[in-house]
Amino acid sequence: MYCHNCGKENVESAKFCFYCGSPLKISQKETKKGGKKQRHIIAVLVSGGVILSAVIVFSLIPNKNNQNIAETSIASSAHNQETELVQKTELVQKTELVQETESTQEIESVQKTEYVQETTSSLLINQSEEIPAGPSSDTFILPESDSRFYSADELKSLSAEQLRLARNEIYARHGRKFTAEDIQSYYSAQPWYTPKYEAAEFDALGDSIFNEYEIANRKLIVEFENNSTQSREMKGEQ
């Protein structure tokens, strides 16, 4: 800014001349220049405010997006946890169903086994009741005279009466009837004896009705009877 009195140049903001002290008058040009500068400053400030507002707005938008993303992530996590819980529950239910089914099958299997065992036992009991027991060896003098050879040592302890019964026992096995009342009465009391042939009818068959064991054992018994005094006194029919 120049002084109109002395022509010296002063600073733009001075109101009086630094050299002569005269009041400084602002020219229209300078006034216009200052107005432009002020408008420039205002424009800069407005632009800065707009930019700052935009920055603030844009800074808020990402936060909202982040919030949406966070909410979406939480919702997704909750959904996944719910789905996992449902799957675990279904798995537990299936496992319990399988275990229950296996347990039921085991029980049914045990029941079937017990039923089979019980049925088998009942059948065996019924069969044992229906099928008559075979002749006891206690009712025979020589229980194996039709299936093996006896030795002299096995017969030497028998009395004359026992030898007589043992010999006729071979005939009684095949159903011969006896004329001697005591012999007939004795064998009629035995559970295994079944009379089939009259004495004469049986004797007519000869030895064809006997096997080799019976023939050999009968011969041995007769030898013992012949050597026994008691057998000669008490000798009955053949």
Backbone as JSON, one array per atom type, in Angstrom:
{
  "sequence": "MYCHNCGKENVESAKFCFYCGSPLKISQKETKKGGKKQRHIIAVLVSGGVILSAVIVFSLIPNKNNQNIAETSIASSAHNQETELVQKTELVQKTELVQETESTQEIESVQKTEYVQETTSSLLINQSEEIPAGPSSDTFILPESDSRFYSADELKSLSAEQLRLARNEIYARHGRKFTAEDIQSYYSAQPWYTPKYEAAEFDALGDSIFNEYEIANRKLIVEFENNSTQSREMKGEQ",
  "N": [[0.87, -1.18, 0.0], [0.66, 2.23, -0.87], [1.61, 5.48, 0.24], [-0.34, 8.4, -0.22], [0.58, 10.86, 0.29], [3.42, 11.02, 0.78], [4.31, 9.11, -0.92], [5.56, 6.79, -0.18], [5.93, 3.28, 0.34], [3.89, 1.24, 2.27], [2.98, -1.34, 4.67], [0.35, -3.68, 3.99], [-1.7, -3.71, 5.89], [-1.49, -1.37, 7.28], [-2.78, 1.67, 8.67], [-1.94, 4.31, 8.83], [0.67, 6.25, 7.42], [3.87, 5.05, 7.63], [6.04, 6.67, 7.32], [5.41, 9.46, 6.95], [3.22, 9.85, 8.49], [0.7, 10.39, 7.54], [-2.83, 9.71, 7.0], [-3.66, 6.62, 5.56], [-5.23, 5.86, 2.52], [-7.37, 3.5, 1.2], [-7.3, 2.1, -1.92], [-9.71, 1.64, -4.58], [-9.04, -0.41, -6.18], [-7.44, -1.95, -4.58], [-9.28, -2.49, -2.69], [-11.04, -4.1, -4.06], [-9.29, -6.11, -4.57], [-8.86, -7.09, -2.03], [-11.41, -7.97, -1.4], [-11.71, -10.08, -3.15], [-9.81, -11.75, -2.13], [-10.87, -12.35, 0.34], [-13.18, -13.67, -0.43], [-12.01, -15.85, -1.59], [-10.85, -17.05, 0.57], [-13.13, -17.73, 2.02], [-14.28, -19.5, 0.24], [-12.4, -21.51, 0.28], [-12.66, -22.3, 2.93], [-15.31, -23.22, 2.93], [-15.11, -25.3, 1.08], [-13.36, -26.92, 2.47], [-14.95, -27.52, 4.65], [-16.96, -28.98, 3.38], [-15.49, -31.12, 2.41], [-14.59, -32.18, 4.86], [-17.05, -32.89, 5.96], [-17.82, -34.81, 4.13], [-15.84, -36.69, 4.59], [-16.44, -37.44, 7.21], [-19.0, -38.51, 6.84], [-18.44, -40.63, 5.06], [-16.79, -42.04, 6.71], [-18.55, -42.95, 8.6], [-20.2, -44.64, 7.16], [-18.7, -47.05, 6.49], [-18.51, -48.02, 9.1], [-21.16, -48.64, 9.63], [-21.5, -50.63, 7.74], [-19.65, -52.45, 8.72], [-20.91, -53.02, 11.09], [-23.2, -54.24, 10.12], [-22.01, -56.42, 8.9], [-20.9, -57.63, 11.16], [-23.21, -58.22, 12.59], [-24.38, -59.97, 10.77], [-22.44, -61.99, 10.8], [-22.64, -62.84, 13.46], [-25.27, -63.76, 13.47], [-25.0, -65.8, 11.59], [-23.18, -67.45, 12.92], [-24.7, -68.16, 15.15], [-26.72, -69.56, 13.84], [-25.23, -71.68, 12.77], [-24.39, -72.91, 15.15], [-26.86, -73.67, 16.14], [-27.66, -75.44, 14.14], [-25.65, -77.38, 14.4], [-26.22, -78.27, 16.99], [-28.74, -79.4, 16.57], [-28.02, -81.46, 14.81], [-26.35, -82.97, 16.49], [-28.23, -83.71, 18.4], [-29.97, -85.28, 16.84], [-28.17, -87.3, 16.16], [-27.66, -88.43, 18.68], [-30.22, -89.36, 19.26], [-30.55, -91.23, 17.18], [-28.48, -92.99, 17.86], [-29.38, -93.89, 20.37], [-31.72, -95.12, 19.49], [-30.67, -97.18, 17.9], [-29.24, -98.62, 19.86], [-31.37, -99.33, 21.49], [-32.8, -100.92, 19.71], [-30.94, -102.97, 19.24], [-30.77, -103.97, 21.83], [-33.39, -104.88, 22.14], [-33.42, -106.86, 20.17], [-31.51, -108.61, 21.24], [-32.82, -109.37, 23.56], [-35.04, -110.66, 22.44], [-33.69, -112.7, 21.12], [-32.6, -114.1, 23.29], [-34.98, -114.85, 24.53], [-36.04, -116.49, 22.51], [-34.09, -118.5, 22.49], [-34.36, -119.49, 25.09], [-36.96, -120.38, 24.85], [-36.68, -122.38, 22.91], [-34.97, -124.11, 24.3], [-36.59, -124.74, 26.46], [-38.73, -125.94, 25.09], [-37.39, -128.09, 23.89], [-36.56, -129.42, 26.19], [-39.06, -130.09, 27.24], [-39.96, -131.81, 25.23], [-38.09, -133.85, 25.46], [-38.69, -134.72, 28.02], [-41.3, -135.59, 27.65], [-40.84, -137.58, 25.78], [-39.29, -139.29, 27.29], [-41.19, -140.05, 29.08], [-43.04, -141.31, 27.45], [-41.64, -143.33, 26.08], [-40.89, -146.49, 27.07], [-38.62, -147.52, 29.58], [-35.6, -149.35, 28.99], [-34.73, -152.78, 29.7], [-33.44, -153.3, 32.93], [-30.12, -153.96, 33.98], [-30.0, -155.12, 36.41], [-32.01, -156.91, 36.62], [-31.24, -159.17, 35.33], [-29.42, -162.23, 35.41], [-27.1, -162.82, 33.96], [-26.44, -160.21, 32.28], [-25.29, -159.67, 29.79], [-25.27, -161.9, 28.23], [-26.09, -162.32, 25.65], [-24.48, -160.81, 24.07], [-21.74, -160.98, 24.47], [-18.88, -163.1, 25.21], [-18.83, -165.01, 28.13], [-16.56, -165.72, 30.85], [-15.08, -168.56, 32.61], [-14.25, -167.81, 35.11], [-16.02, -165.78, 35.73], [-18.36, -167.11, 36.18], [-18.0, -168.88, 38.27], [-18.67, -167.99, 40.77], [-21.38, -168.16, 40.97], [-24.37, -169.54, 42.31], [-26.02, -172.77, 42.29], [-28.75, -172.41, 41.79], [-28.73, -169.88, 40.65], [-27.23, -170.4, 38.36], [-29.02, -172.06, 37.03], [-31.15, -170.23, 36.54], [-29.74, -168.39, 34.94], [-29.17, -169.94, 32.69], [-31.76, -170.53, 31.66], [-32.5, -167.98, 31.25], [-31.45, -167.21, 28.84], [-33.19, -168.47, 27.06], [-35.55, -167.23, 27.78], [-35.2, -164.64, 26.9], [-35.92, -164.75, 24.25], [-38.61, -165.21, 24.33], [-39.63, -167.71, 25.22], [-41.96, -169.94, 26.67], [-42.42, -171.51, 29.89], [-42.72, -174.72, 31.38], [-42.29, -175.4, 34.0], [-43.49, -174.18, 36.98], [-42.26, -172.45, 38.84], [-40.14, -171.35, 37.4], [-41.51, -170.12, 35.26], [-43.07, -168.31, 36.72], [-41.09, -166.72, 37.81], [-39.88, -165.42, 35.54], [-42.07, -164.15, 34.44], [-42.41, -162.07, 36.11], [-40.44, -160.33, 35.38], [-39.62, -157.21, 33.85], [-38.74, -157.16, 31.21], [-39.49, -159.46, 29.96], [-41.31, -161.18, 27.46], [-43.63, -163.38, 26.72], [-43.8, -165.64, 23.99], [-43.61, -168.09, 22.57], [-44.77, -171.45, 22.83], [-43.4, -174.11, 24.84], [-42.77, -176.53, 23.38], [-43.02, -175.62, 20.78], [-41.01, -173.72, 20.69], [-38.71, -175.24, 21.2], [-38.62, -176.72, 18.91], [-37.51, -175.04, 17.09], [-34.82, -175.17, 17.5], [-31.28, -174.43, 17.65], [-31.21, -172.34, 15.93], [-32.34, -169.96, 16.54], [-30.68, -168.69, 18.3], [-27.72, -166.62, 18.88], [-24.11, -166.66, 18.39], [-22.9, -165.99, 20.81], [-24.82, -166.57, 22.74], [-25.1, -169.33, 22.41], [-22.51, -170.27, 23.1], [-22.27, -169.3, 25.75], [-24.41, -170.63, 26.98], [-23.53, -173.26, 26.8], [-21.27, -173.16, 28.47], [-22.48, -172.59, 30.91], [-24.0, -174.91, 31.32], [-21.93, -176.77, 31.66], [-20.9, -175.95, 34.13], [-23.14, -176.45, 35.68], [-23.3, -179.23, 35.52], [-21.08, -179.97, 36.92], [-21.7, -179.34, 39.45], [-22.96, -180.3, 42.5], [-25.28, -179.4, 43.68], [-26.61, -178.47, 41.48], [-27.3, -180.81, 40.21], [-29.18, -181.82, 41.97], [-31.13, -179.89, 41.95], [-31.75, -179.53, 39.36], [-33.55, -178.28, 36.71], [-35.83, -177.89, 33.98], [-34.66, -177.39, 30.6]],
  "CA": [[0.0, 0.0, 0.0], [1.5, 3.45, -1.0], [1.09, 6.73, 0.87], [-0.67, 9.43, -1.22], [1.25, 12.13, 0.64], [4.87, 10.95, 0.51], [4.57, 8.11, -1.96], [6.28, 5.62, 0.34], [5.16, 2.02, 0.41], [3.65, 0.72, 3.62], [2.39, -2.69, 4.71], [-1.04, -3.7, 3.55], [-2.63, -3.53, 7.0], [-1.26, -0.09, 7.97], [-3.79, 2.71, 8.47], [-1.2, 5.58, 8.73], [1.97, 6.1, 6.76], [4.96, 4.84, 8.55], [7.1, 7.68, 7.09], [4.95, 10.83, 7.17], [2.12, 9.81, 9.44], [-0.57, 10.72, 6.92], [-3.73, 8.55, 6.9], [-3.57, 5.89, 4.3], [-6.5, 5.6, 1.89], [-7.35, 2.24, 0.43], [-7.81, 2.32, -3.28], [-10.79, 0.72, -5.02], [-8.4, -1.63, -6.73], [-7.0, -2.78, -3.48], [-10.49, -3.0, -2.02], [-11.49, -5.25, -4.86], [-8.32, -7.2, -4.38], [-9.1, -7.69, -0.69], [-12.67, -8.74, -1.43], [-11.46, -11.37, -3.82], [-9.03, -12.62, -1.24], [-11.79, -12.86, 1.37], [-14.04, -14.69, -1.02], [-11.18, -17.03, -1.8], [-10.7, -17.71, 1.88], [-14.43, -18.34, 2.36], [-14.45, -20.67, -0.62], [-11.52, -22.57, 0.81], [-13.24, -22.82, 4.16], [-16.5, -24.01, 2.58], [-14.63, -26.56, 0.48], [-12.8, -27.75, 3.55], [-16.08, -28.07, 5.44], [-17.61, -30.03, 2.59], [-14.61, -32.31, 2.41], [-14.63, -32.76, 6.21], [-18.35, -33.56, 6.13], [-17.79, -36.04, 3.34], [-14.98, -37.67, 5.29], [-17.19, -37.95, 8.36], [-20.08, -39.37, 6.34], [-17.86, -41.89, 4.56], [-16.24, -42.81, 7.84], [-19.68, -43.59, 9.29], [-20.75, -45.71, 6.3], [-18.02, -48.34, 6.75], [-18.86, -48.52, 10.43], [-22.45, -49.29, 9.5], [-21.27, -51.88, 7.02], [-18.99, -53.38, 9.66], [-21.92, -53.47, 12.03], [-24.03, -55.22, 9.41], [-21.2, -57.64, 8.73], [-20.8, -58.26, 12.48], [-24.51, -58.81, 12.89], [-24.53, -61.14, 9.89], [-21.53, -63.03, 11.3], [-23.22, -63.38, 14.7], [-26.44, -64.55, 13.1], [-24.52, -67.02, 10.93], [-22.59, -68.31, 13.95], [-25.81, -68.71, 15.93], [-27.38, -70.56, 13.0], [-24.36, -72.85, 12.7], [-24.46, -73.59, 16.44], [-28.18, -74.32, 16.22], [-27.62, -76.6, 13.23], [-24.78, -78.4, 15.02], [-26.97, -78.82, 18.11], [-29.79, -80.27, 16.0], [-27.36, -82.66, 14.28], [-25.92, -83.78, 17.63], [-29.44, -84.29, 19.0], [-30.41, -86.36, 15.95], [-27.21, -88.4, 16.28], [-27.91, -89.09, 19.96], [-31.48, -90.09, 19.13], [-30.29, -92.4, 16.33], [-27.67, -93.93, 18.65], [-30.26, -94.5, 21.36], [-32.62, -96.02, 18.76], [-29.89, -98.38, 17.52], [-28.99, -99.38, 21.07], [-32.64, -99.91, 21.92], [-33.12, -101.99, 18.77], [-30.03, -104.09, 19.52], [-31.18, -104.55, 23.1], [-34.63, -105.63, 21.89], [-33.05, -108.07, 19.42], [-30.84, -109.52, 22.16], [-33.85, -109.94, 24.44], [-35.81, -111.61, 21.63], [-32.85, -113.86, 20.87], [-32.54, -114.86, 24.54], [-36.29, -115.46, 24.72], [-36.16, -117.6, 21.57], [-33.21, -119.57, 22.96], [-35.0, -120.08, 26.26], [-38.14, -121.1, 24.39], [-36.2, -123.61, 22.26], [-34.47, -125.0, 25.34], [-37.75, -125.21, 27.21], [-39.47, -126.87, 24.23], [-36.58, -129.31, 23.78], [-36.63, -130.11, 27.48], [-40.39, -130.68, 27.36], [-40.02, -132.96, 24.33], [-37.3, -134.94, 26.04], [-39.44, -135.25, 29.16], [-42.44, -136.34, 27.11], [-40.33, -138.81, 25.17], [-38.87, -140.2, 28.35], [-42.4, -140.59, 29.71], [-43.75, -142.17, 26.51], [-40.83, -144.49, 25.71], [-40.58, -147.28, 28.27], [-37.2, -147.75, 29.83], [-35.12, -150.67, 28.64], [-34.55, -153.67, 30.85], [-32.31, -152.99, 33.79], [-29.17, -155.08, 34.11], [-30.18, -155.72, 37.72], [-33.02, -157.99, 36.52], [-30.62, -160.31, 34.64], [-28.31, -162.91, 36.07], [-25.99, -162.5, 33.07], [-27.07, -159.21, 31.41], [-24.67, -159.58, 28.46], [-25.09, -163.26, 27.69], [-26.41, -162.33, 24.22], [-23.64, -159.86, 23.34], [-20.3, -161.25, 24.65], [-18.56, -164.4, 25.8], [-18.47, -165.0, 29.56], [-15.46, -166.63, 31.19], [-15.37, -169.46, 33.73], [-14.04, -167.05, 36.35], [-17.2, -164.97, 36.0], [-19.48, -167.97, 36.54], [-17.7, -169.75, 39.4], [-19.26, -167.47, 42.01], [-22.82, -168.31, 40.93], [-24.93, -170.74, 42.95], [-26.7, -173.68, 41.37], [-30.01, -171.79, 41.39], [-28.4, -168.77, 39.74], [-26.84, -170.99, 37.09], [-30.26, -172.52, 36.39], [-31.85, -169.05, 36.03], [-28.93, -167.78, 33.88], [-29.35, -170.75, 31.47], [-33.11, -170.32, 31.14], [-32.58, -166.57, 30.87], [-31.14, -167.15, 27.41], [-34.43, -168.85, 26.37], [-36.59, -166.24, 28.1], [-34.99, -163.44, 26.07], [-36.59, -164.94, 22.96], [-40.05, -165.38, 24.53], [-40.05, -169.11, 25.47], [-42.78, -170.22, 27.85], [-41.84, -172.59, 30.67], [-43.7, -175.6, 32.04], [-42.01, -175.34, 35.44], [-44.2, -173.02, 37.49], [-41.38, -171.48, 39.51], [-39.39, -170.63, 36.37], [-42.44, -169.25, 34.56], [-43.45, -167.24, 37.63], [-39.95, -165.8, 37.96], [-39.69, -164.57, 34.35], [-43.27, -163.33, 34.24], [-42.25, -160.88, 36.96], [-39.4, -159.47, 34.85], [-40.2, -156.22, 32.93], [-38.29, -157.33, 29.83], [-39.94, -160.76, 29.44], [-42.55, -161.21, 26.68], [-43.84, -164.78, 26.25], [-44.25, -165.74, 22.6], [-43.64, -169.46, 22.05], [-44.93, -172.58, 23.73], [-42.13, -174.81, 25.02], [-42.54, -177.46, 22.27], [-42.84, -174.81, 19.56], [-39.71, -173.07, 20.76], [-37.66, -176.26, 21.09], [-38.57, -177.17, 17.53], [-36.67, -174.12, 16.32], [-33.42, -175.53, 17.69], [-30.34, -173.35, 17.96], [-31.22, -171.31, 14.89], [-32.82, -168.7, 17.11], [-29.63, -168.11, 19.15], [-26.47, -166.18, 18.25], [-22.93, -167.4, 18.83], [-22.62, -165.7, 22.23], [-25.79, -167.3, 23.55], [-24.8, -170.76, 22.34], [-21.29, -170.52, 23.87], [-22.53, -169.05, 27.17], [-25.27, -171.71, 27.46], [-22.68, -174.44, 26.95], [-20.44, -172.98, 29.66], [-23.35, -172.7, 32.09], [-24.34, -176.33, 31.48], [-20.74, -177.42, 32.22], [-20.85, -175.62, 35.56], [-24.25, -177.15, 36.33], [-22.97, -180.65, 35.61], [-20.02, -180.13, 37.92], [-22.2, -178.91, 40.75], [-23.86, -181.26, 43.15], [-26.56, -178.75, 43.87], [-27.31, -178.36, 40.2], [-27.87, -182.11, 39.9], [-30.35, -182.0, 42.8], [-32.16, -178.88, 41.66], [-31.77, -179.33, 37.92], [-34.88, -178.15, 36.14], [-35.85, -178.08, 32.55], [-33.72, -176.61, 29.84]],
  "C": [[0.91, 1.24, 0.0], [0.79, 4.65, -0.38], [0.86, 7.78, -0.23], [0.06, 10.75, -0.96], [2.74, 12.09, 0.27], [5.24, 9.92, -0.53], [5.31, 6.87, -1.49], [5.32, 4.41, 0.43], [5.07, 1.56, 1.84], [3.07, -0.69, 3.52], [0.92, -2.62, 4.42], [-2.0, -3.36, 4.67], [-2.47, -2.19, 7.69], [-2.34, 0.91, 7.63], [-3.16, 4.11, 8.33], [0.15, 5.31, 8.11], [3.05, 6.02, 7.79], [6.02, 5.96, 8.45], [6.64, 9.11, 7.4], [3.79, 10.95, 8.12], [0.78, 10.16, 8.83], [-1.47, 9.47, 6.87], [-3.63, 7.92, 5.51], [-4.98, 5.61, 3.77], [-6.39, 4.34, 1.01], [-7.97, 2.49, -0.9], [-8.88, 1.3, -3.62], [-10.23, -0.57, -5.54], [-8.01, -2.57, -5.63], [-8.19, -3.37, -2.73], [-11.02, -4.23, -2.75], [-10.58, -6.45, -4.65], [-8.56, -7.9, -3.05], [-10.37, -8.5, -0.67], [-12.5, -10.09, -2.08], [-10.73, -12.32, -2.89], [-9.94, -13.22, -0.17], [-12.7, -13.95, 0.8], [-13.28, -16.0, -1.25], [-11.03, -17.82, -0.5], [-11.99, -18.44, 2.27], [-14.65, -19.61, 1.54], [-13.62, -21.85, -0.13], [-12.12, -23.19, 2.06], [-14.46, -23.68, 3.88], [-16.11, -25.37, 2.0], [-14.1, -27.5, 1.54], [-13.91, -28.37, 4.39], [-16.78, -29.19, 4.72], [-16.81, -31.32, 2.62], [-14.65, -33.01, 3.76], [-15.93, -33.5, 6.45], [-18.38, -34.88, 5.37], [-16.97, -37.13, 4.02], [-15.73, -38.29, 6.45], [-18.27, -38.92, 7.91], [-19.54, -40.71, 5.88], [-17.25, -42.73, 5.67], [-17.34, -43.52, 8.61], [-20.24, -44.76, 8.49], [-20.03, -47.03, 6.51], [-18.36, -48.91, 8.11], [-20.2, -49.23, 10.41], [-22.34, -50.63, 8.79], [-20.64, -52.91, 7.94], [-20.0, -53.92, 10.66], [-22.82, -54.51, 11.39], [-23.3, -56.54, 9.24], [-21.11, -58.4, 10.05], [-22.11, -58.94, 12.85], [-24.75, -60.05, 12.05], [-23.68, -62.31, 10.37], [-22.09, -63.67, 12.56], [-24.41, -64.27, 14.38], [-26.03, -65.87, 12.46], [-23.94, -67.99, 11.95], [-23.68, -68.96, 14.8], [-26.54, -69.81, 15.15], [-26.56, -71.85, 12.92], [-24.41, -73.64, 14.01], [-25.78, -74.33, 16.59], [-28.22, -75.57, 15.35], [-26.8, -77.73, 13.82], [-25.49, -79.07, 16.19], [-28.04, -79.79, 17.63], [-29.18, -81.57, 15.5], [-26.92, -83.58, 15.42], [-27.12, -84.46, 18.28], [-29.95, -85.46, 18.16], [-29.49, -87.56, 16.06], [-27.43, -89.16, 17.57], [-29.18, -89.93, 19.89], [-31.3, -91.35, 18.29], [-29.51, -93.45, 17.09], [-28.52, -94.65, 19.68], [-31.22, -95.48, 20.7], [-31.92, -97.31, 18.38], [-29.64, -99.26, 18.73], [-30.25, -100.06, 21.57], [-33.03, -101.08, 21.03], [-32.25, -103.21, 19.03], [-30.42, -104.78, 20.82], [-32.44, -105.39, 22.93], [-34.33, -106.93, 21.16], [-32.38, -109.09, 20.33], [-31.86, -110.19, 23.07], [-34.67, -110.98, 23.69], [-35.01, -112.87, 21.37], [-32.77, -114.75, 22.11], [-33.87, -115.57, 24.78], [-36.49, -116.65, 23.79], [-35.32, -118.78, 22.02], [-33.83, -120.29, 24.15], [-36.21, -120.91, 25.85], [-37.74, -122.44, 23.75], [-35.73, -124.61, 23.3], [-35.63, -125.6, 26.14], [-38.55, -126.24, 26.4], [-38.73, -128.19, 24.1], [-36.65, -130.13, 25.05], [-37.97, -130.79, 27.65], [-40.53, -131.91, 26.47], [-39.27, -134.16, 24.9], [-38.04, -135.58, 27.21], [-40.6, -136.12, 28.68], [-41.99, -137.66, 26.5], [-39.92, -139.83, 26.23], [-40.08, -140.81, 29.06], [-43.09, -141.6, 28.79], [-42.99, -143.45, 26.2], [-40.48, -145.27, 26.97], [-39.09, -147.53, 28.38], [-36.82, -149.17, 29.46], [-34.91, -151.51, 29.88], [-33.3, -153.32, 31.63], [-31.42, -154.22, 33.91], [-29.34, -155.78, 35.44], [-31.17, -156.89, 37.67], [-32.49, -159.22, 35.8], [-29.57, -160.94, 35.55], [-27.03, -162.63, 35.29], [-26.52, -161.51, 32.02], [-26.5, -159.15, 30.0], [-24.46, -160.95, 27.83], [-25.42, -163.34, 26.21], [-25.51, -161.41, 23.41], [-22.14, -160.05, 23.57], [-20.11, -162.62, 25.28], [-18.2, -164.21, 27.27], [-17.36, -166.0, 29.8], [-15.87, -167.49, 32.39], [-15.21, -168.73, 35.05], [-15.27, -166.23, 36.73], [-18.38, -165.81, 36.48], [-19.24, -168.77, 37.83], [-18.3, -169.26, 40.71], [-20.76, -167.65, 42.06], [-23.25, -169.61, 41.62], [-25.62, -171.6, 41.89], [-28.01, -173.07, 40.89], [-29.77, -170.63, 40.41], [-27.96, -169.29, 38.38], [-28.07, -171.46, 36.32], [-31.03, -171.34, 35.77], [-31.09, -168.41, 34.86], [-29.1, -168.55, 32.57], [-30.72, -170.5, 30.85], [-33.35, -168.85, 30.74], [-32.33, -166.39, 29.38], [-32.39, -167.49, 26.6], [-35.5, -167.76, 26.55], [-36.44, -164.96, 27.26], [-35.78, -163.53, 24.76], [-38.07, -165.28, 23.11], [-40.52, -166.8, 24.76], [-40.91, -169.16, 26.73], [-42.24, -171.47, 28.54], [-42.96, -173.4, 31.34], [-43.49, -175.63, 33.54], [-42.6, -174.04, 35.98], [-43.27, -171.98, 38.12], [-40.57, -170.67, 38.49], [-40.31, -169.65, 35.63], [-42.85, -168.05, 35.42], [-42.32, -166.21, 37.77], [-39.83, -164.87, 36.75], [-40.91, -163.71, 34.05], [-43.19, -162.04, 35.06], [-41.19, -159.91, 36.43], [-39.99, -158.51, 33.81], [-39.82, -156.45, 31.47], [-38.85, -158.59, 29.18], [-41.28, -160.63, 28.71], [-42.75, -162.63, 26.14], [-44.43, -164.83, 24.85], [-44.5, -167.2, 22.16], [-43.96, -170.46, 23.17], [-43.61, -173.35, 23.79], [-41.81, -175.73, 23.83], [-42.28, -176.7, 20.97], [-41.46, -174.17, 19.54], [-38.59, -174.08, 20.55], [-37.52, -176.76, 19.67], [-37.71, -176.26, 16.65], [-35.19, -174.43, 16.44], [-32.56, -174.31, 18.02], [-30.35, -172.22, 16.92], [-31.65, -169.94, 15.42], [-31.76, -167.98, 17.94], [-28.47, -167.6, 18.32], [-25.3, -166.91, 18.87], [-22.62, -167.18, 20.3], [-23.56, -166.52, 23.12], [-25.49, -168.81, 23.56], [-23.58, -171.09, 23.2], [-21.53, -170.34, 25.36], [-23.45, -170.14, 27.76], [-24.45, -172.97, 27.71], [-21.83, -174.35, 28.2], [-21.26, -173.12, 30.93], [-23.69, -174.17, 32.38], [-23.16, -177.08, 32.07], [-20.64, -177.16, 33.71], [-21.97, -176.35, 36.31], [-23.94, -178.64, 36.52], [-21.92, -180.92, 36.66], [-20.48, -179.75, 39.32], [-23.18, -179.94, 41.3], [-25.25, -180.67, 43.31], [-27.34, -178.67, 42.56], [-27.93, -179.69, 39.81], [-29.13, -182.35, 40.72], [-31.5, -181.09, 42.39], [-32.32, -178.66, 40.16], [-33.2, -179.31, 37.4], [-34.81, -178.37, 34.64], [-34.91, -177.1, 31.87], [-34.29, -175.23, 29.58]]
}
